[in-house]
């Protein structure tokens, strides 16, 4: 096994048949796997400049921002860049009608004005180590899958516990190649992260949901934060006496820009890809699960839009919710469309025919791998109904905000219902729920939720089989004679969870008897019904099938690597630090259509439409354009570029990642993919897969010329 993995990783010096631009590569393995190719494509630095344990390197400037994006340090004072949509939640939390930072932007003109963000963290990789032998070595081949998993978990715990005795870093072990390789990850976690700047949404979100996932793009998708630490230089919780973090390395920022054909690479934290799945899994995702989730999200988005268009307060309240729902909705549409265009299922089936022939070619491979694909087919056929039921629970049942809010109270209610109550624990639950309650009501508008509940319940009743859905859904038929409006009136008319005063009083008092009474609340009852159905009829069978598929996938991954020993295999993304590389280039998404590789401020003016919120142009931005006042940020022809496209392989989590040039200098922030290429999470297409980047010169222009925050630019190391 170890020899197999090493052969696949090192590839015996052969690059195999990967497309240029395809792959999300482990930084510590770039020297063996990628350096020669990257330099042949134009890179002028070394793998050691990107990842090193012996000296500072690019990795020391890259962080996981929060739990879902990437950020990069761009000054020796801990100044951090990420996307506007990554910082959107923090910007929204600081916003109000009186201080509408979403609409007007926010800029701290000195350190005292920078805003703290409780709960926000950034995570920096310090080092990673291959621990495959320690995790997998000595496993008895006769173990069942459950026994094997338990033994692996035991081995990992031993490794982590031992490592933690020798470091104050956060330590974890992560699986790669579907459990065929394991790395120990050592991270530094920073807990005092302050908002420094954000452009108005008409810049940071220009094009809105209309342009999301699309190219050409004209979005200034960036926000600015700063990392603070204790006076000893170590990570610390927020304190007014904390000081800016001094990193081992910060990214130099280039004003040179890019031209078509230039080498670029993306350094960040891609979330999830599934490049090695069988055809049955691709069909389930693209043809069954995605379509129904798209319909359910469209329903909610239409209602959000109707109310937000007529009320600025509601627009602010629902801005983050709308963005979250819309992002996945549009991505799923593009993903399914891309799989159909590529005939993704058919291509997988063609590979599987070759695989079966190879597996049957000799006794050894026949014994290990024969029957794998049939087992997948059986499992995925069975898992489909559970997947669809789970989709309805998350998108439909929990799409109703009232029910989702009630769900947060279950641990406290369960404790209050115990014969031997722990009153201290109940009070702790109540204290935590007080802040959750304040956050809920700050951004809640009951008419939206009421209409959403009506609309989603109609779809639930129509689409989910009567014998395979939560009891409370069937209650609409039985108790309310199928009248969804009567059901909604009852739910919203009777639930105490809609009264901030009553909930606040209940939590402050933390009386177990009163907390018990929540079990009679309809919103709470409906959540419990939803949860019980999921637990008893969906999760358990689905968990067993998923565990079986995970085991099969491990073997299938091993088999694919054994079948193609000349090919370099990159591991699927798993929210660990990766490098993807490619070239700046446009593309042709359809017959007779070609998109250039960059956009400019001229395009923003061409898109301007004062009647459409997504295309409102800030007056000052228009003034700067008319005066041609671009400062040093214009290109050689005098244009101010906004964004560019390249063939770097990216996915969710890469939002906010730095895009770096051949010299390792930052030329932009990755913020999206083109819609035609969103199936790259499942299948990479070199003709269509393009990452979208905001040009760093536009970022600096907005800071300097638009916002008057020149002090932030002066803080960076600028390469002119």
N, C-alpha and C positions, 0 to 999 in steps of 0.2 A: 504493500500500500504506500509506504513512504517513498519508495522508488518511483511509483506511478505518479504521485503528486509532484515530485521534483522534476520528473520528465515533462509533465504538463506545464509546470511553472517556467522552467528554464527553456524548454522547447528545443534543446540541443542546438541553440544558435539559429534556428529557423523561425521565421516570422509567421509561417502558416498562411491562412487565407482570410485573415481578418481584414475588414475594410479600414482604410485610413480614417481615423476619427472614431472608430468603434472601440469601446472598452472603458472601464472605470478601474484604474490600476492602483495596487497597494504601494504607497510611497516608498517603503523600505525595500521593495523589490524592483524599483525602476532601473537600478544599475544592471541587474541580470537580464531583465525582460525588455526594457523599453528605451534605454538611453541611446543606443545606436540609431534606432529608427527615429527618435525624436530629433536627434542632431542631423540626421539625413534630411528631415523635413524642414530644418532651418534653426533649431534651437542652438543657442550659443553658450548656454551654461551647462553644468553637469548635474547628474542625479544627486550628487553629494550636496550641491547648492540647494536642492529642493528638500531633501530629507537627510539630516545628519544628527548623530548623537555626540559627535566630537567637537562641533562648533555650532554657532547659531546658523539657522537656515530658514528657508521660506516657511516651513511648517510651524515655526515659532510665532508666525503672524496670523495664522488661520485658526478660527474658532467655530465651534458649533454655537449658534446664536439661539438662545432659548432651547426649545426641544424640536425645532423643525426647519431651521435655516442655517446659512453660513454667514460669517462675518469676517472681516480682516482688519488688522491693526495697521494704521497708516501714519502713526507718529510715535515719537519717543515719550509721549505723554498719554498713551493708552487710547488715543482717538480711534474710533471703530466705525467702519462703514458696513452697511448691509442694505437690503432693499427697503423701500417705503412700505411694501406690503408685508415685509417681515416685522417691521416696527409698528405696523398699523394698529395692533391691539394696544400698545403702550400709548401711542399718539391719541387714540380714541379715548382711553381711560382718563387722560389728562384734559380732554376736551369737554366743553360745555357750551351752551348758547352764548354765555358771556365771554368765554375764551375758546373759540372754535378753531383749534389748531388743525383740525382736518381740513377745513375750508381755507384758512388764512396762513397756515404754516406756523412753524415755531423755530426760533433761533435764540439760543443762549449767547449773549454778547460777552459774558464772563463766566467763570466757573461757578459762581454763586447762583447763577440762574439755571444751571443744569438740573434737570428734574429726576429724582430717584424713582425706581420702578420695583417695588417689593415683589419678590418671587421670580424676577427675571435673572437668569444666569447665563454665562458663557463658559464653554468648556474647551480647553486646549489640550491637544495631544502632546504628551511629553516623550513617550516612546512606546513601541510595541515589540513583542517578542513572540516568536513561533513556539508554541507549547503543544504542538500536535502529538508528539510522542508521549508526553506526560499525560495527555488526556485520553488518547486512544490506545497507547501501548499496553499490551497484556490483556486486552479484552478477550474473554473466552468466546470463540466462534459459536459455541452452543447456546449463548444467551438469547432469550427472547428479546424482542424490540423494547419492551417495557423494562426488562432487566438491564439491557444495554444502556438505555437512557438514564436509568437510575445510577448506574456505575459511572457514566460520564459526568453526571451532575455531582457525584461524590468526589471524583477526581478534580473537577473544577473548583469545588469548595475548598479542598485541601490546598490547591495552588494559590487561590485568592487569599485565604487566611494566612498562609505563609508569607505571601508578598506584602500584605498589609502590616505585618509586624516590622517590616523593614522600611516602610515609607509612609508619608502622610498624604500621598496622592490617592485619588479614587482609582480603584483597580477592578477590572472586570475581564472576563474571557468571552470572546465572541467566536461563533462558528462561521467559517467561510466554505465556499464550494459545497453548500448543502450538507455540512457536517463532515466533510473529508479533510478539513484542515482547521486548526484553532490558533488564535492569537490572543495573547494577554495584552490588554490595553491599559496604559497608565495615563490618567488625565488630571489636569489641574482645573478646578472649578471655581470661577469667580462669581461673587454674589452681590456686588454693589455695582450696578450698571445704570448709568444716568443718560437720559435723553438730552442731546445737545442741539440737534437741528432736524428739521423736516420741511420739505417744500410744501406748498399748498397742494391739495389733492388734484387740482386742475393741472398740476405738473407731475406730481408723484404717481398719479393714477390716470393721467391723460389717456383718453380712449376707453377707460373704464372696462366694463364687462364686454362691451362691443368689440374692442380690440384684443381682449385677453386671449392668449394663445395664438395670436395672429402676427403675420409679417406682411407688409411693412409696419413698423412700430415707432411711436414718437413719445415714449413714456420716460420721464425722468424718475425712474423707480429707485430712489435711494433715501436713506435716512442716516442720521449720525448719532452715535452714542459714545460714551467714554467708560472705560473700566477703571474702577477705584479699588484700592486695597488699603489695608491697615498701615500704620506708620512703619511697621516692620517689613513692609513690602509683600506681605502674604495676603491671600484672599481673606476677606472678612465681610460680615454682614454690614448693611448700610450704617454709617455713622457720619455725622457732619465733619468729624476730624479726619476722615479717611483722605488719602492722597491719590492722585492719578498714578496708574500702573506704568512702570518703566519696563517695556518688553525686551527680550533678548534680541528681537529683530522686528523691524517694521517695514512694510512694503514701500519701495520707492514708487512714485507716481509719474508716469510719462505723459508729456504733452505732444509726443511725436505722432500719436495716432496709429491707425492701421490702414493697409491697402490690401486689395484682393490678392489672395495667395499667401499672405503672411501666416507664419506659424503662430499659433496661440495655444495656451493650455489653461484649463480650469482646475482650481485646487479647492476642494470643499467636501461637504458631507452629503453625498447623494443618499436618498432614503431607501427606496425599494425598487428593485428591478427583478424580473423573472424571465431571463433570456433562455433558459434551458428546459422549459416546461414541455410536456407532451401536448399533442394536438387537442385532446379532450379538454384539457385545462384552458387552452386558448379559446376554444369554442364556448365554454361555459362563461368566461369573462366577457368576450366580445359580442356574443349572440344572445345570451340569456340574462346575465346579471346587469350589465351596463344599461341595456335598453329600459329596464323597469326602473332603475335608479334615476335615469335621465328624466323619465316622465314625472316621478315624484318630486324631484328637485325643481323642474320647470313649474310645477304647480305652486310651490312655495315662493319661488322667485317672482312670479307674476303678481302675487299678493303683496310681497315686500315692495315691489316697484310702484304699485298703485298708490299705496299709502305714503311712501317716501317722497313721491313726486309733488305731493300737496302740503307737506309739513316738514319744515327744516329740522325741528326737534326730532321727529321720527326718523328722518334721514340720518342724523347723527347716531341715534340709538341703534339703528339697524345696519349701519355701514359695515361693521366688522362681520356681522352675521351674514349679510347679503354676499359679501366678498368670499366668505368661506364656502357657502353653498354653491355659488356660481363658479368658483374655480374648479371644483371637482366635476360639476355638471358639464362644463364645456370640454374639459379634458377627456371625459368618458366618451363624448360624442366623437371627438377627433380620433381617439384610440380605436373605437370600433370601426370607424370609417377607414382608417389606415390599414387595419387588419384585413378588411374586405378588399381594399385596393391591392394589397400585396398577395391576396389569396393565402393569408397566413396559416389557416388551418390546413389547406392543401399542401403547402410547402412543408409543414411539420409532418404531414402524413407521408410525403415522399421521402423525407429523411428517415422516418420510422420504418419504411419498407427496406431501406438500405441497412438500417440498424438490425432489423430482425434477421436479415440474410447473414450479416456479420456474426450475430450472436449464435446462430445455428451452424457456423462454419467449423467449429471444433468443439471437442467435449468439454474443455475448460470453460469457455465462454457460455456454452449451452447450459452448463450446470449453474453458473452464476447469474445469468441474465435472461435466459429463456422464460417467457411468461410475464416479464415486467410490463409490457405494454397492455397485455390483456388485463392484468391486475389494475392498472391505471384506469382502463375503460370501465371496468366494473365499479370501481370506487367513484369516479366522477359522475357516472350515471346515477348512482345512489345519492351522492352529495348535492346534486342540483336542487332538489326540493328543499333541503335544509338551508342552502345558500340563499334561495329566493325568500324563504321565510325569515331568515336573519336580516336580509335587506329591508323587508317590510317593518321589522321591529325597529331598526335604526333610523330608516328614512321616513317612516310613516308614524309609528307609535311614538318614538322619541323625537320626531319632527315637531310635535306639539310641545311648545316651551313649558307650559304649565305642568305637564306630566314629567318632563325632564327635570324641572325644578323640584317637584315632589320626590323624585328618586333620590335626591341628595340627603333626604331625611331618614332613609331606611335604617342605616346603622344605629342612629340614636333611638328610633322607635323600637328596633329589635332589642336594644339594651334595656329600654324601659319595660318591655314585656317579659323580661326574664324573671323567674321566681326570686333569684338572688341578684337584685339590681346593684350595679356599681354606680352610685350617685356621682362620684367623682368623674367617672368616665362620661356620664350623661352630660355633666356640666362642660366638660372639654368639647364634646360634640357640639353642644349648644353654642359655645363661644366661637368655634370655627364656622358654624352655620350663620352667625350674625353677619360676618363680612360677605359670605356668599349671598345672603338675602339682600343686602344693600346693593351688591353688584347686579343681582337679578332685576330688581325693581328700577334701578337707574336706567337700564336699557330694555325695558319691557313695555310693549304697547298692546293692551288687551284686545282691541278690535282686530289687529293683525292675527293674533294667535287664535282668536275665535273663528275667523274665516279660514285660517289654515286647518284647524281641527275639522271643520265641516268638509272641506275639500279632500283632505287626506282620508278621512273615514269613508267617504263615498268610494274612493279608489280601493281601499282595504276590503270593503264588503264585496266589491265587484271582482277583484282579482285573486284574493286568497281563498282557498277551499274552506268551506264551513267546518270541516272536520280537522283542519290543520291551521288554527289561528287562536289567539288568546280568548279566554272566556268573555272578557269585557267587550270584545268586538262582536261576538255573537249576541251579547246582551242588547246591542242596538236593535237587532232583529226581534228579540224576544220581549224585552221590557218596553221598548219604544216603538215596536211594530215597524222597524226599518226607517223611522223618521229621524234622520241624522240631526236635523235642526233641534228637535226636542231633546235628543241626547246631549248636544252641545250646550243648550240652554241649561240643562240640569247640571252638567259638569261645571260650567262657568258661573252658574248661579249659586251653587252650594259649597264650592271649595274654599276653605279657609286660606289656602295658599295664594289667593288673589288679594288678601288683605295684609298690606305691610305692617299695619298697626298690630293686628292680632298675632301675626308671626313673630314680630319683634317682642311683644309682651310674653309670648310663650317661651321664646328662647332666653329672655332675660330671667324669667322665673325658674325655668328648667325643672318644672314640677313633673315627676314621672307619670302621675295620674293623667295630667292634661296632655302630656306627650303621647300616652297610650291612645287617647281619643282620636289621634290622627289616623288610626287604622280604619275609622269610619268615614274618612274624607274620600269623596269620589276620585279626586286626582291621585291620591295615594293608593286607593284600591285598584285603580286602573294600571298604575305602574306595577304594583305587586302582581297583578294578573299577567301583565306583559313579561315581567321578569320570571315568574314561575313557568310560564309557557316556554320561554327561551331555555331555562335551566333544564326542565324535564323532557321536553320534546325536540329541542333543537341542539343545544350545546353539547349534550352528552354524546348523541350519535354522531354529530358533526365532528366533535373532538376525536372520536375513535377513527373516523374516516380520514381526518386530516393527519393524525399521527401515522396512520398507515401510508398515506401519500407522502409524508415527509420521509419515511423510511425508504419507500420506493424511489423517491427523488434522489436520495443520497446514493443509492445504487446506480440509478440512471445517470447521475452526474459522473460517478466513477467510471461507468461503462463508456460514456461519450469521450472521456479523456483517454481511456485505454484504446478506444476505436480510432482516435485521431491523435497519435502521440506527437505528430509534427506540428500540431496547432497550439498556439498560446491561448490558454483559457483565462479570462478575467473573471473574478468572482462577482456574483450578483451584489448589487448595492445593499448595504445593511446599516446605514447611518454611521459608517466609519470613514475616516479621512481617505480620500481618493484623488487621483490625478486623471483627467481626461484631456486628450490633445487632438488637435485638428488644424484646419486652415480657415481663414476668413474667406467666405464665398457666398454668392447669391445662389438662387435655385429656381427651377421651373416647376411650379405646383400643378400646372394644367397645360393642356395644349395651347400653344401660341401665347403663353404667359411666361415672362421671366422677371424675377425680382432682383434688383441690384442689392449689393451687400451692405449698403448703408443708407440711413435716412438723415434728414437735416431739419433745422428749424423752419425752413421754407415749407416743409410738409405739414408742420403744425398749423401754420397760417392757412394752408390750403384746406385743412380739415375743419377749421374753425366753423362752429355753428352755435350761436348764442342761444338757440332754442333747444339744443340737446346738451344736457349736463356733461356728458362724457367728452364733449368737444368745445367746452368753454375755454377760451384763452385768457390768461391773466393779463390785465391791462399793461402792467409794467413789462411783461415779457414781450408784448406786441410793440411797445415803445422801443425797447432795446433792439428788436428786429428791424423796425423802421429806421432807426438811427444807425444800424449796422454796428452797434457798440458791443463787439464780441471780445474785446481785449486780446489777450494772448491765446485765447482758446479756439480761435478759428483755424481751419486747415490752410494748406498752402494756397488754395484758390480763394480764400476769404469766407468760405462757408462755415457755419457752425453745425457740426455733426451731432446727432442726437443718439443714434443707436447703430449697431452693426450685427450681422449674422455670421456664424461660423459653424463648422461641422464637428464641434466638440460634443461628446456623448454625455448628456446631462439628464437629470430627472428631479423630482421633488426633493427638497433638501439642499440642492445646489443653488437655490435662490439666495442671492447675496454673495455668492462665491466670487472671488477676484478672477478676472480674465487677464492673463499675463502674457507678455510678448516673449520673443526669443531670448531676451536678456533677463527675464524674470521680473520685469517692471509692470506695474498695474496699468492696464489700458482701458479697463471697464469693469462693470459689475454685471454678472450673469443674472437675468431675472425671469426668463421664460424660454419656451420652445415654440417653434412654429406648429400650428395646429395640424398640418399634414404629417408631422413627424412624431406625434405624441404616442404612437404605438411603439416607440423605441424602448419603452419599459419592458416590452415583450419581444420585440423584433426590430433590430436596427436596419434602417434603410439609408444608404449613403446618399441617395438622390434627394431625399426629403428631410432627413434628420438635421435640423439646424437649431443651435442654441441662440438666444437673443440677448444682447448685451447693451446696457446703456454706456455710451462713450464717456470715459472719465473726464474728458474735457467739458462735456455738457454739465456733469456733476459740479465741477469746479466753477464753471460759469454761473450756475444757479447760486452757489454759495457766495461768490464774489460779487458779480455784477447785479444779480437780481435781489439777493437777500442782504447784501452789505456785510457779510460775515467773512471778510477777507482774512481775519485773524486765524480762521480754521485752515485756509489754504496755506498761509505762512507757516503753520505748524507742521506741515507735511514736507517730505523730501521730494522736491519737484525736479524731474529730469526734463530739461528743455532742449 
